[in-house]
Amino acid sequence: QVSKEDTATPSTKGRISLLRIMALLKQAVRVANVLPAAGMLRFLAPAACRSLSTPALRSSEVQKVASPVNSSTMLGEPMGKRNAGVSVLGCAIAMVAVGGCAQGIGQLFAALVVGMARNPSMKEDLFTYTLIGMGFLEFLAIVVILIAGLLLYSE
């Protein structure tokens, strides 16, 4: 099939890009009016750039103009509008598991101390088992941090 953008005249393509630019400029002016001082721009510029480039946060009219397909959902296309705070909440919930890993390491070494107090002759074996268990817990913590990063920066 031939898409709408292939059959579009040069003036239609220019209108589409002009609508995109106008929508981005409108959003940039809205952000600039909200900022109290120019010094805050230095700290908020990365977030503003990310919000302007994220497809989920674009206005609906720009998304309708930008997509050549009518209303059918294609593979990999977002199903609907997604709120920006969802990824932060997902990341925060995943980071709770890092606290669980830290608690597990604390309990592991507490059990090592108790085991060494009860049977000092098995000190070397208990310490070896403790290091193996700590390695598993650290691996779990690293995997959780990676998943939290994926949740935070996903669209």
Secondary structure, DSSP 8 states (H G I E B T S, - for coil): ---HHHH--HHHHHHHHHHHHHHHHHHHHHHHHH-S-GGGHHHHHHHHHHHHH-GGGS-HHHHHHH--S-S---TT--SS---THHHHHHHHHHHHHHHHHHHHHHHHHHHHHHHHHH-GGGHHHHHHHHHHHHHHHHHHHHHHHHHHHHHHT--
